[in-house]
């Protein structure tokens, strides 16, 4: 059994412009897409992966970079036995530094294919499930007091108990007011955190934390750089949720050693791909650090992958997954459902990721690597 072809598809998406401070400052609104990767063997098996690269004003990557990264490493993938995935991944890593968006999509498809080649669900190829179900987070966008309360209540009625509240688009005193308002609405069993999308200065973050010290809110990645977040933690005595600044498993470990991380958000593209995510998850399991497992955006393919990943950890270490399923992006015919704010990987999910792809909406390939 050999890998004979890699096909790339580009599916346009529109995720809106709600990245707090970035909305006001962006000068170019780039077209975004979901890059879908299809890997075929000479025996007829198919593996699927995807990535949606963040806008380049938000993260240092381009959608085109994912495509070109996969083109670059295709020669070390084509012709290989998909069951021998470890040496393939080693050669990819040796041939391509960085390019976490390319590695996310390609490694996802390779793992899907490897599990199918062994006729196993991916969770079983990774050693079996530890959790039976996992919490899913809900994002509350920036809005007026009335809109925030209405959105919060609407998501709570759906069964969600984990909420990311967007802040950072206005003045610091407005963020303080929003956080205080939401904290007063929260139930004891709910987990809430406040994401400025790296929009605060060190001074801003310290002002917010000190003004709300009695509430002790969790703050997500308050500042642009890891070093600035570390300064905030050191000067306020709080540990925070780090997100995009975790750009490698080594950085995750540094955050633990610097006593910054209360929770880690592991974005597969930021940290370096699926394998880098799994390495950070192993560290999190060893060190008792809860994690979110996600990427910038995606569809039911990504949701299936992060759900398989999450089920390899104890439930108390999975702070939340994100629901990428959208009626506007029906790439997967059988997406995993979110029920009462929880997602569960079925025991009969089938081999690989367990997803059935709606190839009719993928359109014409943007690249065919290997014989057509």
C-alpha positions as CSV (number, residue, x, y, z in Angstrom):
1,X,0.0,0.0,0.0
2,X,1.5,3.3,-1.1
3,X,0.4,7.0,-1.1
4,X,-0.1,7.9,-4.7
5,X,-1.7,11.4,-4.8
6,X,-2.3,14.5,-2.7
7,X,-5.1,16.8,-3.9
8,X,-5.8,20.3,-2.5
9,X,-9.1,22.1,-2.5
10,X,-9.8,25.7,-1.5
11,X,-13.3,26.5,-0.1
12,X,-14.0,30.2,0.5
13,X,-15.2,31.3,3.9
14,X,-16.4,34.5,5.5
15,X,-15.9,34.6,9.3
16,X,-16.8,38.3,9.7
17,X,-14.5,41.0,11.1
18,X,-14.8,40.7,14.9
19,X,-11.2,40.4,16.0
20,X,-11.5,43.3,18.5
21,X,-8.7,45.8,17.9
22,X,-7.8,44.3,14.5
23,X,-11.1,45.4,13.0
24,X,-10.3,49.1,13.3
25,X,-6.7,48.9,12.2
26,X,-6.7,46.5,9.3
27,X,-6.0,48.1,5.9
28,X,-6.5,44.9,3.8
29,X,-9.4,42.5,4.2
30,X,-7.9,39.3,2.8
31,X,-10.0,36.5,1.3
32,X,-10.1,33.5,3.6
33,X,-10.5,29.9,2.7
34,X,-10.5,26.4,4.1
35,X,-7.8,24.3,2.6
36,X,-8.9,20.7,2.3
37,X,-6.3,18.0,1.8
38,X,-7.2,14.6,0.2
39,X,-4.5,11.9,0.3
40,X,-5.2,8.7,-1.7
41,X,-3.4,5.4,-1.8
42,X,-3.1,2.9,-4.6
43,X,-5.5,0.6,-2.7
44,X,-8.3,3.2,-2.7
45,X,-8.1,4.5,0.9
46,X,-8.5,8.2,1.4
47,X,-7.4,10.5,4.2
48,X,-8.8,14.0,4.8
49,X,-7.4,17.0,6.6
50,X,-8.1,20.8,6.6
51,X,-6.8,24.1,7.8
52,X,-8.2,27.6,7.8
53,X,-5.3,30.0,8.1
54,X,-6.0,33.1,10.2
55,X,-5.9,36.6,8.5
56,X,-2.2,37.7,8.1
57,X,-2.9,40.8,10.1
58,X,-3.8,38.6,13.0
59,X,-1.3,35.8,12.8
60,X,2.0,35.6,10.7
61,X,0.8,33.2,8.0
62,X,-0.9,33.2,4.6
63,X,-3.4,30.7,3.2
64,X,-1.1,30.4,0.2
65,X,1.7,29.4,2.6
66,X,-0.2,26.3,3.6
67,X,-0.6,25.2,0.0
68,X,3.0,25.9,-0.9
69,X,4.2,24.2,2.3
70,X,2.4,21.0,1.3
71,X,3.7,21.2,-2.3
72,X,7.2,21.5,-0.8
73,X,7.0,18.3,1.2
74,X,4.9,16.2,-1.2
75,X,8.0,14.4,-2.5
76,X,8.7,13.0,1.0
77,X,5.1,11.8,1.3
78,X,4.3,10.3,-2.1
79,X,5.1,6.7,-2.6
80,X,5.3,6.0,1.2
81,X,3.4,3.3,3.2
82,X,0.7,5.2,5.1
83,X,0.9,2.7,8.0
84,X,4.5,3.8,8.6
85,X,3.4,7.2,9.7
86,X,6.2,8.0,12.2
87,X,9.0,8.1,9.6
88,X,6.8,10.2,7.2
89,X,6.2,12.8,9.9
90,X,9.9,12.8,10.8
91,X,10.8,13.6,7.2
92,X,8.1,16.3,6.9
93,X,9.5,17.9,10.1
94,X,13.0,17.7,8.7
95,X,12.0,19.2,5.4
96,X,9.8,22.1,6.6
97,X,10.4,24.4,9.6
98,X,7.4,26.3,10.8
99,X,4.4,26.4,8.5
100,X,2.1,25.1,11.2
101,X,-0.9,25.7,9.0
102,X,0.5,23.4,6.2
103,X,1.4,20.8,8.8
104,X,-2.0,20.9,10.5
105,X,-3.8,20.0,7.3
106,X,-1.3,17.5,6.0
107,X,-0.7,15.7,9.3
108,X,-4.4,15.5,9.9
109,X,-5.0,13.8,6.6
110,X,-2.0,11.4,7.2
111,X,-3.4,10.4,10.6
112,X,-6.8,9.8,9.1
113,X,-5.3,7.7,6.4
114,X,-3.0,5.8,8.8
115,X,-6.0,4.9,11.0
116,X,-8.0,3.7,8.0
117,X,-5.1,1.6,6.8
118,X,-5.1,-0.1,10.2
119,X,-9.0,-0.2,10.1
120,X,-9.2,1.6,13.4
121,X,-10.8,4.8,14.6
122,X,-8.1,7.4,15.1
123,X,-8.8,7.5,18.9
124,X,-7.9,3.8,19.0
125,X,-4.7,4.2,17.0
126,X,-3.7,6.9,19.5
127,X,-4.2,4.4,22.4
128,X,-7.9,4.6,23.2
129,X,-10.3,7.0,24.8
130,X,-9.9,8.3,28.3
131,X,-12.9,10.6,28.3
132,X,-16.5,9.8,27.3
133,X,-17.6,13.4,26.5
134,X,-16.0,16.8,26.5
135,X,-17.3,20.4,27.1
136,X,-17.6,22.8,24.2
137,X,-17.1,26.5,24.6
138,X,-19.3,29.3,23.4
139,X,-18.0,32.6,22.2
140,X,-19.8,35.8,23.3
141,X,-19.0,38.7,20.9
142,X,-18.5,42.3,21.8
143,X,-21.7,44.2,22.2
144,X,-23.8,46.5,24.3
145,X,-24.8,45.5,27.8
146,X,-28.2,44.3,26.4
147,X,-26.7,42.4,23.6
148,X,-24.1,40.7,25.8
149,X,-26.7,39.7,28.3
150,X,-29.0,38.4,25.6
151,X,-26.2,36.4,23.9
152,X,-25.0,35.0,27.2
153,X,-28.5,33.8,28.2
154,X,-29.2,32.4,24.7
155,X,-26.1,30.2,24.8
156,X,-26.7,29.2,28.4
157,X,-30.2,27.9,27.4
158,X,-28.5,25.7,24.8
159,X,-26.6,24.0,27.6
160,X,-23.2,25.7,27.4
161,X,-21.3,26.3,30.6
162,X,-18.0,27.5,29.2
163,X,-17.9,31.0,27.8
164,X,-15.2,33.1,26.0
165,X,-16.2,36.8,26.3
166,X,-14.6,39.1,23.8
167,X,-13.2,42.4,25.1
168,X,-10.5,44.8,24.0
169,X,-12.2,46.8,21.3
170,X,-12.8,49.9,23.3
171,X,-11.5,51.7,26.4
172,X,-10.1,49.9,29.4
173,X,-12.9,51.2,31.7
174,X,-15.4,49.7,29.3
175,X,-13.7,46.3,29.5
176,X,-13.7,46.5,33.3
177,X,-17.5,47.3,33.2
178,X,-18.2,44.4,30.8
179,X,-16.2,41.9,32.9
180,X,-17.9,43.0,36.2
181,X,-21.3,42.7,34.6
182,X,-20.8,39.2,33.2
183,X,-19.2,37.9,36.4
184,X,-22.3,39.0,38.3
185,X,-24.4,37.0,35.9
186,X,-22.3,33.8,36.1
187,X,-23.5,30.6,37.9
188,X,-21.0,28.8,40.2
189,X,-20.6,25.8,37.8
190,X,-19.8,28.0,34.8
191,X,-16.3,28.8,33.6
192,X,-15.8,32.2,31.9
193,X,-12.7,34.0,30.6
194,X,-12.1,37.3,28.8
195,X,-10.2,37.5,25.5
196,X,-8.8,40.8,24.3
197,X,-7.2,39.1,21.3
198,X,-3.8,40.4,22.5
199,X,-5.2,43.9,22.4
200,X,-4.1,45.3,25.7
201,X,-0.8,47.0,26.6
202,X,0.9,45.7,29.8
203,X,-0.5,48.8,31.6
204,X,-4.0,48.1,30.3
205,X,-4.0,44.5,31.5
206,X,-2.6,45.4,34.9
207,X,-5.3,48.1,35.3
208,X,-8.1,45.6,34.5
209,X,-6.7,42.9,36.8
210,X,-6.2,45.2,39.7
211,X,-9.7,46.8,39.3
212,X,-11.3,43.4,39.4
213,X,-9.0,41.7,41.9
214,X,-11.9,40.6,44.1
215,X,-13.5,38.8,41.2
216,X,-10.3,37.1,40.0
217,X,-11.4,36.8,36.4
218,X,-9.5,34.6,34.0
219,X,-7.8,36.7,31.3
220,X,-6.9,35.1,27.9
221,X,-3.6,36.2,26.2
222,X,-3.9,39.9,27.3
223,X,-0.9,41.2,25.4
224,X,0.8,40.8,22.0
225,X,3.9,38.9,23.1
226,X,4.7,36.1,25.4
227,X,7.1,38.4,27.3
228,X,4.4,41.0,27.8
229,X,2.0,38.4,29.2
230,X,4.8,37.2,31.5
231,X,5.3,40.7,32.8
232,X,1.5,41.0,33.5
233,X,1.5,37.7,35.4
234,X,4.6,38.6,37.4
235,X,3.4,42.1,38.4
236,X,-0.2,41.1,39.3
237,X,0.4,37.6,40.8
238,X,-2.2,36.0,38.5
239,X,-1.8,33.1,36.1
240,X,-3.7,33.4,32.8
241,X,-4.8,31.5,29.7
242,X,-2.2,31.7,27.0
243,X,-3.3,31.3,23.4
244,X,-1.5,32.4,20.2
245,X,1.8,33.1,21.9
246,X,2.2,29.4,22.5
247,X,4.1,28.8,19.3
248,X,5.8,25.5,20.1
249,X,5.6,22.8,22.8
250,X,8.8,24.3,24.2
251,X,7.0,27.6,24.7
252,X,4.2,25.8,26.5
253,X,6.8,24.3,28.9
254,X,8.4,27.7,29.4
255,X,5.0,29.1,30.3
256,X,4.6,26.4,33.0
257,X,8.1,27.0,34.3
258,X,7.5,30.8,34.4
259,X,4.3,30.1,36.3
260,X,2.1,32.0,33.8
261,X,-0.2,29.4,32.5
262,X,-3.5,28.6,34.3
263,X,-5.0,27.2,31.1
264,X,-3.4,26.8,27.7
265,X,-5.2,27.2,24.3
266,X,-3.4,25.0,21.8
267,X,-4.0,26.2,18.3
268,X,-2.7,23.6,15.9
269,X,-1.4,26.1,13.3
270,X,0.2,28.3,15.9
271,X,2.0,25.5,17.8
272,X,3.3,23.8,14.7
273,X,0.7,21.2,13.6
274,X,-1.0,18.1,14.9
275,X,2.1,16.4,16.1
276,X,3.3,19.5,18.0
277,X,-0.2,19.7,19.5
278,X,0.0,16.1,20.7
279,X,3.4,16.8,22.3
280,X,2.1,19.8,24.2
281,X,-0.9,17.7,25.3
282,X,1.4,15.0,26.7
283,X,3.2,17.8,28.7
284,X,-0.2,19.1,29.9
285,X,-1.2,15.6,31.0
286,X,2.1,15.2,32.9
287,X,1.9,18.7,34.5
288,X,-1.8,18.9,35.2
289,X,-2.5,21.9,32.9
290,X,-6.0,22.1,31.4
291,X,-6.0,22.8,27.6
292,X,-8.3,24.0,24.9
293,X,-7.6,22.2,21.6
294,X,-8.5,24.1,18.4
295,X,-7.4,26.2,15.5
296,X,-8.3,29.5,14.0
297,X,-11.4,28.2,12.1
298,X,-12.5,25.2,10.1
299,X,-15.3,22.7,9.5
300,X,-16.4,19.3,10.7
301,X,-13.1,17.8,9.7
302,X,-11.2,19.9,12.2
303,X,-13.9,19.3,14.8
304,X,-13.6,15.6,14.4
305,X,-9.8,15.8,14.7
306,X,-9.8,17.9,17.9
307,X,-12.5,15.7,19.4
308,X,-10.3,12.6,18.8
309,X,-7.4,14.5,20.4
310,X,-9.4,15.7,23.3
311,X,-10.7,12.2,24.2
312,X,-7.2,11.0,24.8
313,X,-7.0,13.2,27.9
314,X,-8.9,13.1,31.2
315,X,-12.0,15.2,31.1
316,X,-10.8,17.6,33.7
317,X,-7.8,18.5,31.5
318,X,-10.0,19.5,28.5
319,X,-11.1,23.0,29.2
320,X,-13.2,23.1,26.1
321,X,-13.4,22.5,22.4
322,X,-14.9,24.8,19.8
323,X,-17.9,23.9,17.5
324,X,-16.9,24.6,13.9
325,X,-20.0,23.1,12.3
326,X,-21.8,25.7,10.3
327,X,-24.6,25.5,7.8
328,X,-22.6,27.8,5.6
329,X,-19.7,25.3,5.4
330,X,-21.2,21.8,5.0
331,X,-18.0,20.0,4.0
332,X,-18.8,17.1,6.3
333,X,-22.0,15.2,5.8
334,X,-22.0,13.7,9.3
335,X,-20.5,16.3,11.7
336,X,-20.3,15.5,15.3
337,X,-23.2,17.1,17.1
338,X,-22.9,19.3,20.2
339,X,-25.6,18.4,22.7
340,X,-26.2,20.5,25.8
341,X,-22.8,22.0,25.5
342,X,-21.0,18.7,25.2
343,X,-19.5,16.7,22.4
344,X,-19.0,12.9,22.4
345,X,-17.0,10.7,20.0
346,X,-19.2,7.7,19.2
347,X,-17.8,4.3,19.8
348,X,-18.9,3.3,16.3
349,X,-17.5,6.4,14.6
350,X,-15.8,4.3,12.0
351,X,-12.1,4.1,10.9
352,X,-10.0,7.2,10.8
353,X,-11.6,10.5,11.8
354,X,-15.0,9.0,11.1
355,X,-16.2,11.8,8.8
356,X,-17.9,11.6,5.4
357,X,-16.9,14.4,3.0
358,X,-19.3,16.2,0.8
359,X,-16.9,16.3,-2.2
360,X,-19.5,18.0,-4.4
361,X,-19.0,21.4,-2.6
362,X,-15.2,21.3,-2.8
363,X,-15.0,22.5,-6.4
364,X,-12.1,22.0,-8.7
365,X,-8.7,21.2,-7.1
366,X,-6.2,24.0,-6.7
367,X,-3.4,21.4,-6.9
368,X,-2.9,17.8,-7.7
369,X,0.4,16.4,-6.5
370,X,1.2,13.0,-7.9
371,X,-0.3,11.3,-10.9
372,X,-3.8,12.7,-11.9
